Amino acid sequence: MRKVIMSMSVSLDGFMEGPDREIDWHRVDAELHQHFNDELAGAGAFINGRVTHELMAGFWPTADEDPEADPRMAEFAGIWRGMPKIVYSRTLDPAAHTAWHTTVKREIDPDEIRALLAEPGGDLVVGGAEVSGAFRDLGLIDEYRIYVHPVLIGRGTPCFATADAMDVNALTLVESRTFGNGVVLLRYSTR
């Protein structure tokens, strides 16, 4: 059975983006980018909110057209374009946002997500603070993949902004990995 995986890069002080939504502090080098490509190429769908989707759609569709593009970036552009995407938004027009295998939904329906999980295919990868928080609050996340970057940014959007008190024993460490650039993957299962 497929899983819902929350995959997020965070600063050491727990922020997923800076106060102006900047992510220029991410320490993505060739090794980490190839890891992301390897992990995400087999996914069944990307699940995001409007903001994350618009940021991704503003760059990745044509990222591989630049002759100077890093080969890993060019590879991810193809992964992103070909991957089914579910975008949760109350403001996007579903009929106007169908490019790149995109489906716009208004509300998260837990039964619909469970039905998707029962279908064959790769795992569903959730990103973005609000959608990830909503999936967490609905008990839909099976695994967390948190990439801790060795920087302190001081303020911004917390990775777990809406987290209620949680059972501290609810997560099981499945994997940890340190990349050459100092980023640490912490992979936890909720089941």
C-alpha positions, 0 to 999 in steps of 0.5 A, spaced: 500 500 500 502 506 498 504 512 503 503 519 504 510 522 505 511 529 508 517 531 505 520 538 507 527 542 508 527 546 514 532 550 517 536 548 524 531 553 528 525 549 524 523 554 519 521 551 512 522 558 509 524 565 511 519 571 512 518 573 505 517 566 503 525 565 501 528 559 500 535 561 498 538 558 504 537 551 502 544 548 501 542 543 495 548 541 492 549 535 487 549 530 492 542 532 495 539 534 489 540 527 486 538 524 492 531 528 491 531 526 484 532 519 486 526 519 491 521 523 488 522 520 481 518 514 483 512 518 487 505 517 485 503 524 486 505 531 488 500 534 493 501 541 495 497 548 496 496 554 491 503 557 494 507 551 493 504 549 486 505 556 483 512 557 486 514 550 482 510 552 476 513 558 475 520 555 475 520 547 473 516 547 467 522 550 463 528 549 467 531 544 463 531 549 457 537 553 459 543 550 456 547 552 462 542 548 467 545 543 472 543 536 469 540 534 476 536 540 475 534 538 468 532 531 470 528 534 476 524 538 471 522 532 467 520 529 473 516 535 476 512 536 469 510 528 468 508 527 475 501 527 477 499 533 482 494 535 486 493 542 489 489 544 494 486 551 493 480 555 494 482 560 489 485 557 483 480 555 478 480 548 477 479 549 469 484 554 468 490 549 472 490 543 468 497 543 465 502 539 467 498 533 470 495 538 475 488 537 479 485 542 483 481 540 489 477 545 494 478 541 500 482 535 503 477 529 503 480 523 507 476 518 504 479 520 497 486 520 500 485 513 503 482 511 496 488 513 492 493 510 497 489 503 496 491 504 488 497 501 485 503 506 484 508 510 488 507 514 494 504 521 495 509 526 497 506 532 501 509 539 501 508 546 503 506 548 511 499 549 510 497 542 506 502 538 510 499 541 517 492 539 514 494 532 512 497 531 519 491 534 523 487 529 519 492 523 521 494 522 514 501 522 514 505 516 514 512 518 514 516 524 515 522 526 511 525 532 514 531 535 511 535 539 516 539 544 513 545 547 517 543 554 518 539 559 523 534 563 519 531 566 525 524 567 523 519 565 517 514 560 516 515 554 522 515 547 519 510 545 524 506 551 525 499 548 527 501 542 530 497 540 536 500 537 542 502 530 540 504 523 543 512 524 543 512 516 542 508 516 536 514 517 531 519 511 529 526 513 526 526 509 520 533 512 517 538 518 518 543 520 513 548 526 513 550 529 506 556 532 505 554 539 505 551 538 512 544 537 511 541 531 515 535 527 513 531 525 519 526 520 516 520 518 521 514 513 520 508 514 524 505 507 524 
